Amino acid sequence: MENVNELADYGLLKLEEDGQAKRPVVWYDEIDVDLPLMSTEAQQDAANA
């Protein structure tokens, strides 16, 4: 449940009250994530080379 709460904190899903429980709700079909494989500093060094 901790990861679901983190996603809610980031605004990626909403938690709706469902009796005594909370139910995650999303309004999209998929999420595309773009994660750089190099640090920002390494990217700048590569761009300046």
C-alpha distance matrix in Angstrom:
0.0 3.8 5.5 5.1 6.3 8.7 10.0 10.6 12.4 14.5 15.4 14.5 12.8 13.1 11.1 13.8 14.4 15.0 16.7 14.6 11.3 10.0 10.6 10.1 13.8 15.6 19.4 20.3 20.8 20.1 19.4 22.0 21.2 24.2 23.8 27.1 28.1 30.4 30.0 31.5 34.5 35.1 35.1 37.6 39.8 39.8 40.8 43.6 45.0
3.8 0.0 3.8 5.4 5.1 6.3 8.8 9.9 10.5 12.6 14.4 13.9 13.2 13.8 12.4 15.6 16.5 17.8 19.5 17.2 14.2 12.6 13.4 12.3 15.6 16.9 20.4 21.1 21.9 20.7 19.3 21.5 20.1 22.7 21.9 24.9 25.9 27.9 27.1 28.6 31.4 32.3 32.5 34.8 36.9 37.3 38.2 40.8 42.4
5.5 3.8 0.0 3.8 5.4 5.0 6.3 8.6 9.7 10.7 12.5 11.3 11.2 12.8 12.3 15.8 17.5 18.7 21.0 19.3 15.8 13.6 13.4 11.3 14.1 14.6 18.0 18.2 18.8 17.2 15.7 17.7 16.4 19.1 18.5 21.7 22.8 25.0 24.6 26.1 29.1 29.7 29.6 32.2 34.3 34.4 35.3 38.1 39.5
5.1 5.4 3.8 0.0 3.8 5.4 5.1 6.3 8.6 10.0 10.6 9.4 8.1 9.3 8.6 12.1 14.0 15.3 17.8 16.6 13.0 10.3 9.8 7.6 10.4 11.4 15.0 15.8 16.7 15.9 14.8 17.6 16.9 20.0 20.1 23.6 25.1 27.4 27.0 28.2 31.4 32.1 31.7 34.1 36.6 36.5 37.1 40.0 41.6
6.3 5.1 5.4 3.8 0.0 3.8 5.4 5.0 6.1 8.7 9.8 9.9 8.9 9.1 8.2 11.8 13.4 15.4 17.7 16.0 13.0 10.3 10.9 9.2 11.9 13.2 16.5 17.8 19.3 18.5 17.1 19.7 18.7 21.5 21.3 24.5 26.2 28.2 27.3 28.1 31.2 32.4 32.1 34.2 36.7 37.0 37.5 40.2 42.0
8.7 6.3 5.0 5.4 3.8 0.0 3.8 5.3 4.9 6.3 8.7 8.8 9.4 10.7 11.0 14.8 16.8 19.0 21.4 19.9 16.8 13.9 14.1 11.6 13.7 14.0 17.0 17.6 19.0 17.6 15.5 17.5 15.9 18.4 17.9 21.0 22.8 24.5 23.5 24.3 27.4 28.6 28.3 30.4 32.9 33.3 33.7 36.4 38.3
10.0 8.8 6.3 5.1 5.4 3.8 0.0 3.8 5.4 5.1 6.3 5.3 6.1 8.4 9.7 13.5 16.2 18.2 21.1 20.2 16.8 13.6 12.7 9.6 10.9 10.5 13.3 13.8 15.3 14.0 12.0 14.4 13.5 16.4 16.7 20.1 22.1 24.2 23.6 24.3 27.6 28.6 27.8 30.0 32.8 32.7 33.0 35.9 37.8
10.6 9.9 8.6 6.3 5.0 5.3 3.8 0.0 3.8 5.4 5.0 5.7 4.9 5.6 6.8 10.6 13.3 15.8 18.6 17.9 14.9 11.4 11.1 8.3 9.5 9.9 12.6 14.1 16.3 15.8 14.3 17.0 16.5 19.4 19.9 23.3 25.6 27.4 26.6 26.9 30.3 31.5 30.6 32.6 35.5 35.6 35.6 38.4 40.5
12.4 10.5 9.7 8.6 6.1 4.9 5.4 3.8 0.0 3.8 5.4 7.6 8.3 8.8 10.0 13.5 15.8 18.7 21.2 20.1 17.4 14.2 14.5 12.1 13.2 13.3 15.7 16.9 19.3 18.3 16.2 18.3 17.1 19.4 19.5 22.4 24.8 26.2 24.8 25.0 28.1 29.8 29.1 30.7 33.6 34.1 34.1 36.6 38.9
14.5 12.6 10.7 10.0 8.7 6.3 5.1 5.4 3.8 0.0 3.8 5.6 7.9 9.8 12.0 15.5 18.4 21.0 23.9 23.2 20.2 16.8 16.3 13.2 13.6 12.6 14.4 15.0 17.3 15.8 13.3 15.0 13.7 15.9 16.3 19.2 21.9 23.3 22.1 22.1 25.4 26.9 25.9 27.6 30.6 30.9 30.8 33.4 35.7
15.4 14.4 12.5 10.6 9.8 8.7 6.3 5.0 5.4 3.8 0.0 3.8 5.5 7.0 10.0 13.1 16.4 19.0 22.2 22.0 19.1 15.4 14.6 11.4 10.9 9.8 11.2 12.4 15.3 14.6 12.7 15.0 14.7 17.2 18.3 21.5 24.4 26.0 25.1 24.8 28.3 29.7 28.3 30.0 33.2 33.3 32.8 35.6 38.0
14.5 13.9 11.3 9.4 9.9 8.8 5.3 5.7 7.6 5.6 3.8 0.0 3.8 7.1 10.2 13.3 16.8 18.8 22.2 22.2 18.9 15.3 13.6 10.0 9.3 7.3 9.1 9.5 11.9 11.0 9.2 11.9 12.1 15.2 16.6 20.1 22.8 24.9 24.5 24.6 28.2 29.2 27.7 29.8 32.8 32.5 32.2 35.3 37.3
12.8 13.2 11.2 8.1 8.9 9.4 6.1 4.9 8.3 7.9 5.5 3.8 0.0 3.8 6.8 9.7 13.2 15.1 18.5 18.8 15.5 11.8 10.0 6.4 5.7 5.0 7.8 9.4 11.8 11.9 11.3 14.6 15.2 18.5 19.9 23.5 26.0 28.3 28.0 28.2 31.8 32.7 31.4 33.5 36.5 36.1 35.9 39.0 41.0
13.1 13.8 12.8 9.3 9.1 10.7 8.4 5.6 8.8 9.8 7.0 7.1 3.8 0.0 3.8 6.4 9.9 12.2 15.6 16.0 13.2 9.4 8.2 5.7 5.2 6.5 9.0 11.7 14.4 15.2 14.9 18.3 18.9 22.2 23.5 27.0 29.5 31.7 31.1 31.2 34.8 35.9 34.6 36.6 39.6 39.5 39.2 42.2 44.3
11.1 12.4 12.3 8.6 8.2 11.0 9.7 6.8 10.0 12.0 10.0 10.2 6.8 3.8 0.0 3.8 6.7 9.1 12.2 12.3 9.5 5.7 5.4 4.6 6.1 9.0 12.0 14.7 16.9 17.8 17.7 21.1 21.6 24.9 25.9 29.4 31.7 33.8 33.2 33.6 37.0 38.2 37.2 39.2 42.1 42.1 42.0 45.0 47.0
13.8 15.6 15.8 12.1 11.8 14.8 13.5 10.6 13.5 15.5 13.1 13.3 9.7 6.4 3.8 0.0 3.8 6.2 9.5 10.5 8.4 5.3 5.1 6.4 7.0 10.4 12.8 16.0 18.3 19.8 20.3 23.9 24.7 28.2 29.4 33.0 35.2 37.5 36.9 37.2 40.7 41.8 40.7 42.7 45.7 45.6 45.4 48.4 50.5
14.4 16.5 17.5 14.0 13.4 16.8 16.2 13.3 15.8 18.4 16.4 16.8 13.2 9.9 6.7 3.8 0.0 3.8 6.1 7.1 6.1 4.5 6.4 9.1 10.4 14.1 16.5 19.7 21.7 23.3 23.8 27.4 28.1 31.5 32.5 36.1 38.2 40.4 39.7 40.2 43.5 44.7 43.8 45.8 48.7 48.7 48.7 51.6 53.7
15.0 17.8 18.7 15.3 15.4 19.0 18.2 15.8 18.7 21.0 19.0 18.8 15.1 12.2 9.1 6.2 3.8 0.0 3.8 6.1 5.1 5.3 6.1 9.7 11.1 14.9 17.4 20.4 21.9 23.7 24.8 28.5 29.4 33.0 34.1 37.7 39.7 42.1 41.7 42.4 45.8 46.7 45.8 48.1 50.9 50.7 50.7 53.8 55.7
16.7 19.5 21.0 17.8 17.7 21.4 21.1 18.6 21.2 23.9 22.2 22.2 18.5 15.6 12.2 9.5 6.1 3.8 0.0 3.8 5.5 7.6 9.5 13.2 14.9 18.7 21.2 24.2 25.6 27.4 28.4 32.1 32.9 36.4 37.3 40.9 42.7 45.1 44.6 45.3 48.6 49.6 48.9 51.1 53.8 53.8 53.9 56.9 58.8
14.6 17.2 19.3 16.6 16.0 19.9 20.2 17.9 20.1 23.2 22.0 22.2 18.8 16.0 12.3 10.5 7.1 6.1 3.8 0.0 3.8 7.0 10.0 13.5 16.0 19.7 22.7 25.4 26.8 28.2 28.7 32.2 32.6 36.0 36.5 40.0 41.6 43.9 43.2 44.1 47.3 48.4 47.9 50.1 52.7 52.8 53.2 56.0 57.9
11.3 14.2 15.8 13.0 13.0 16.8 16.8 14.9 17.4 20.2 19.1 18.9 15.5 13.2 9.5 8.4 6.1 5.1 5.5 3.8 0.0 3.8 6.6 10.0 12.9 16.5 19.7 22.2 23.4 24.6 25.1 28.6 28.9 32.4 32.9 36.5 38.0 40.4 39.9 40.9 44.1 45.0 44.5 46.8 49.4 49.4 49.8 52.7 54.5
10.0 12.6 13.6 10.3 10.3 13.9 13.6 11.4 14.2 16.8 15.4 15.3 11.8 9.4 5.7 5.3 4.5 5.3 7.6 7.0 3.8 0.0 3.8 6.7 9.5 13.1 16.3 18.9 20.4 21.4 21.8 25.3 25.7 29.1 29.8 33.4 35.2 37.5 37.0 37.8 41.1 42.1 41.4 43.6 46.3 46.3 46.5 49.4 51.3
10.6 13.4 13.4 9.8 10.9 14.1 12.7 11.1 14.5 16.3 14.6 13.6 10.0 8.2 5.4 5.1 6.4 6.1 9.5 10.0 6.6 3.8 0.0 3.8 6.4 10.1 13.3 15.7 16.9 18.2 19.0 22.7 23.5 27.1 28.1 31.8 33.7 36.3 36.1 36.9 40.3 41.1 40.1 42.5 45.2 44.9 45.1 48.2 50.0
10.1 12.3 11.3 7.6 9.2 11.6 9.6 8.3 12.1 13.2 11.4 10.0 6.4 5.7 4.6 6.4 9.1 9.7 13.2 13.5 10.0 6.7 3.8 0.0 3.8 6.8 10.4 12.4 13.8 14.8 15.3 18.9 19.7 23.4 24.5 28.2 30.2 32.8 32.7 33.4 36.9 37.6 36.5 38.9 41.7 41.3 41.4 44.5 46.3
13.8 15.6 14.1 10.4 11.9 13.7 10.9 9.5 13.2 13.6 10.9 9.3 5.7 5.2 6.1 7.0 10.4 11.1 14.9 16.0 12.9 9.5 6.4 3.8 0.0 3.8 6.9 9.5 11.3 13.0 14.0 17.7 19.2 22.8 24.5 28.2 30.5 33.1 33.1 33.5 37.2 37.8 36.4 38.7 41.7 41.1 40.9 44.1 46.0
15.6 16.9 14.6 11.4 13.2 14.0 10.5 9.9 13.3 12.6 9.8 7.3 5.0 6.5 9.0 10.4 14.1 14.9 18.7 19.7 16.5 13.1 10.1 6.8 3.8 0.0 3.8 5.8 8.1 9.6 10.6 14.4 16.1 19.7 21.8 25.5 28.0 30.6 30.8 31.1 34.8 35.3 33.7 36.0 39.0 38.2 37.8 41.2 43.0
19.4 20.4 18.0 15.0 16.5 17.0 13.3 12.6 15.7 14.4 11.2 9.1 7.8 9.0 12.0 12.8 16.5 17.4 21.2 22.7 19.7 16.3 13.3 10.4 6.9 3.8 0.0 3.8 7.1 9.4 10.8 14.2 16.6 20.0 22.6 26.1 28.9 31.4 31.7 31.7 35.4 36.0 33.9 36.1 39.2 38.3 37.6 41.0 42.9
20.3 21.1 18.2 15.8 17.8 17.6 13.8 14.1 16.9 15.0 12.4 9.5 9.4 11.7 14.7 16.0 19.7 20.4 24.2 25.4 22.2 18.9 15.7 12.4 9.5 5.8 3.8 0.0 3.8 5.9 7.7 11.0 13.9 17.2 20.1 23.6 26.3 29.0 29.7 29.7 33.5 33.7 31.6 33.9 36.9 35.7 35.1 38.6 40.3
20.8 21.9 18.8 16.7 19.3 19.0 15.3 16.3 19.3 17.3 15.3 11.9 11.8 14.4 16.9 18.3 21.7 21.9 25.6 26.8 23.4 20.4 16.9 13.8 11.3 8.1 7.1 3.8 0.0 3.8 7.2 10.3 13.5 16.9 19.8 23.4 25.6 28.7 29.8 30.2 34.0 33.7 31.6 34.3 37.1 35.5 35.2 38.8 40.2
20.1 20.7 17.2 15.9 18.5 17.6 14.0 15.8 18.3 15.8 14.6 11.0 11.9 15.2 17.8 19.8 23.3 23.7 27.4 28.2 24.6 21.4 18.2 14.8 13.0 9.6 9.4 5.9 3.8 0.0 3.8 6.7 9.8 13.3 16.1 19.7 21.8 25.0 26.2 26.7 30.4 30.1 28.1 30.9 33.5 31.9 31.7 35.4 36.6
19.4 19.3 15.7 14.8 17.1 15.5 12.0 14.3 16.2 13.3 12.7 9.2 11.3 14.9 17.7 20.3 23.8 24.8 28.4 28.7 25.1 21.8 19.0 15.3 14.0 10.6 10.8 7.7 7.2 3.8 0.0 3.8 6.4 9.9 12.7 16.3 18.7 21.6 22.6 23.1 26.8 26.6 24.6 27.4 30.1 28.7 28.5 32.1 33.5
22.0 21.5 17.7 17.6 19.7 17.5 14.4 17.0 18.3 15.0 15.0 11.9 14.6 18.3 21.1 23.9 27.4 28.5 32.1 32.2 28.6 25.3 22.7 18.9 17.7 14.4 14.2 11.0 10.3 6.7 3.8 0.0 3.8 6.7 9.9 13.2 15.7 18.6 19.9 20.3 24.0 23.5 21.4 24.2 26.8 25.2 25.1 28.7 29.9
21.2 20.1 16.4 16.9 18.7 15.9 13.5 16.5 17.1 13.7 14.7 12.1 15.2 18.9 21.6 24.7 28.1 29.4 32.9 32.6 28.9 25.7 23.5 19.7 19.2 16.1 16.6 13.9 13.5 9.8 6.4 3.8 0.0 3.8 6.3 9.9 12.4 15.2 16.4 17.0 20.7 20.3 18.4 21.3 23.9 22.6 22.7 26.2 27.5
24.2 22.7 19.1 20.0 21.5 18.4 16.4 19.4 19.4 15.9 17.2 15.2 18.5 22.2 24.9 28.2 31.5 33.0 36.4 36.0 32.4 29.1 27.1 23.4 22.8 19.7 20.0 17.2 16.9 13.3 9.9 6.7 3.8 0.0 3.8 6.6 9.5 12.1 13.4 13.8 17.4 16.9 14.8 17.7 20.2 18.8 18.9 22.4 23.7
23.8 21.9 18.5 20.1 21.3 17.9 16.7 19.9 19.5 16.3 18.3 16.6 19.9 23.5 25.9 29.4 32.5 34.1 37.3 36.5 32.9 29.8 28.1 24.5 24.5 21.8 22.6 20.1 19.8 16.1 12.7 9.9 6.3 3.8 0.0 3.8 6.4 9.0 10.2 11.3 14.8 14.1 12.8 15.9 18.1 17.0 17.7 21.0 22.2
27.1 24.9 21.7 23.6 24.5 21.0 20.1 23.3 22.4 19.2 21.5 20.1 23.5 27.0 29.4 33.0 36.1 37.7 40.9 40.0 36.5 33.4 31.8 28.2 28.2 25.5 26.1 23.6 23.4 19.7 16.3 13.2 9.9 6.6 3.8 0.0 3.8 5.5 7.1 8.4 11.5 10.5 9.1 12.4 14.4 13.3 14.2 17.4 18.4
28.1 25.9 22.8 25.1 26.2 22.8 22.1 25.6 24.8 21.9 24.4 22.8 26.0 29.5 31.7 35.2 38.2 39.7 42.7 41.6 38.0 35.2 33.7 30.2 30.5 28.0 28.9 26.3 25.6 21.8 18.7 15.7 12.4 9.5 6.4 3.8 0.0 3.8 6.8 9.4 11.6 9.7 9.3 13.0 14.0 12.7 14.6 17.6 17.9
30.4 27.9 25.0 27.4 28.2 24.5 24.2 27.4 26.2 23.3 26.0 24.9 28.3 31.7 33.8 37.5 40.4 42.1 45.1 43.9 40.4 37.5 36.3 32.8 33.1 30.6 31.4 29.0 28.7 25.0 21.6 18.6 15.2 12.1 9.0 5.5 3.8 0.0 3.8 6.5 8.0 5.9 6.2 9.8 10.5 9.8 12.0 14.5 15.0
30.0 27.1 24.6 27.0 27.3 23.5 23.6 26.6 24.8 22.1 25.1 24.5 28.0 31.1 33.2 36.9 39.7 41.7 44.6 43.2 39.9 37.0 36.1 32.7 33.1 30.8 31.7 29.7 29.8 26.2 22.6 19.9 16.4 13.4 10.2 7.1 6.8 3.8 0.0 3.8 5.4 5.2 6.3 8.7 9.9 10.6 12.4 14.3 15.5
31.5 28.6 26.1 28.2 28.1 24.3 24.3 26.9 25.0 22.1 24.8 24.6 28.2 31.2 33.6 37.2 40.2 42.4 45.3 44.1 40.9 37.8 36.9 33.4 33.5 31.1 31.7 29.7 30.2 26.7 23.1 20.3 17.0 13.8 11.3 8.4 9.4 6.5 3.8 0.0 3.8 5.5 5.1 6.3 8.7 9.9 10.5 12.4 14.4
34.5 31.4 29.1 31.4 31.2 27.4 27.6 30.3 28.1 25.4 28.3 28.2 31.8 34.8 37.0 40.7 43.5 45.8 48.6 47.3 44.1 41.1 40.3 36.9 37.2 34.8 35.4 33.5 34.0 30.4 26.8 24.0 20.7 17.4 14.8 11.5 11.6 8.0 5.4 3.8 0.0 3.8 5.4 5.1 6.2 8.7 9.9 10.6 12.5
35.1 32.3 29.7 32.1 32.4 28.6 28.6 31.5 29.8 26.9 29.7 29.2 32.7 35.9 38.2 41.8 44.7 46.7 49.6 48.4 45.0 42.1 41.1 37.6 37.8 35.3 36.0 33.7 33.7 30.1 26.6 23.5 20.3 16.9 14.1 10.5 9.7 5.9 5.2 5.5 3.8 0.0 3.8 5.4 5.0 6.1 8.6 9.9 10.6
35.1 32.5 29.6 31.7 32.1 28.3 27.8 30.6 29.1 25.9 28.3 27.7 31.4 34.6 37.2 40.7 43.8 45.8 48.9 47.9 44.5 41.4 40.1 36.5 36.4 33.7 33.9 31.6 31.6 28.1 24.6 21.4 18.4 14.8 12.8 9.1 9.3 6.2 6.3 5.1 5.4 3.8 0.0 3.8 5.4 5.1 6.1 8.6 10.0
37.6 34.8 32.2 34.1 34.2 30.4 30.0 32.6 30.7 27.6 30.0 29.8 33.5 36.6 39.2 42.7 45.8 48.1 51.1 50.1 46.8 43.6 42.5 38.9 38.7 36.0 36.1 33.9 34.3 30.9 27.4 24.2 21.3 17.7 15.9 12.4 13.0 9.8 8.7 6.3 5.1 5.4 3.8 0.0 3.8 5.4 5.0 6.1 8.7
39.8 36.9 34.3 36.6 36.7 32.9 32.8 35.5 33.6 30.6 33.2 32.8 36.5 39.6 42.1 45.7 48.7 50.9 53.8 52.7 49.4 46.3 45.2 41.7 41.7 39.0 39.2 36.9 37.1 33.5 30.1 26.8 23.9 20.2 18.1 14.4 14.0 10.5 9.9 8.7 6.2 5.0 5.4 3.8 0.0 3.8 5.5 5.2 6.3
39.8 37.3 34.4 36.5 37.0 33.3 32.7 35.6 34.1 30.9 33.3 32.5 36.1 39.5 42.1 45.6 48.7 50.7 53.8 52.8 49.4 46.3 44.9 41.3 41.1 38.2 38.3 35.7 35.5 31.9 28.7 25.2 22.6 18.8 17.0 13.3 12.7 9.8 10.6 9.9 8.7 6.1 5.1 5.4 3.8 0.0 3.8 5.5 5.2
40.8 38.2 35.3 37.1 37.5 33.7 33.0 35.6 34.1 30.8 32.8 32.2 35.9 39.2 42.0 45.4 48.7 50.7 53.9 53.2 49.8 46.5 45.1 41.4 40.9 37.8 37.6 35.1 35.2 31.7 28.5 25.1 22.7 18.9 17.7 14.2 14.6 12.0 12.4 10.5 9.9 8.6 6.1 5.0 5.5 3.8 0.0 3.8 5.6
43.6 40.8 38.1 40.0 40.2 36.4 35.9 38.4 36.6 33.4 35.6 35.3 39.0 42.2 45.0 48.4 51.6 53.8 56.9 56.0 52.7 49.4 48.2 44.5 44.1 41.2 41.0 38.6 38.8 35.4 32.1 28.7 26.2 22.4 21.0 17.4 17.6 14.5 14.3 12.4 10.6 9.9 8.6 6.1 5.2 5.5 3.8 0.0 3.8
45.0 42.4 39.5 41.6 42.0 38.3 37.8 40.5 38.9 35.7 38.0 37.3 41.0 44.3 47.0 50.5 53.7 55.7 58.8 57.9 54.5 51.3 50.0 46.3 46.0 43.0 42.9 40.3 40.2 36.6 33.5 29.9 27.5 23.7 22.2 18.4 17.9 15.0 15.5 14.4 12.5 10.6 10.0 8.7 6.3 5.2 5.6 3.8 0.0
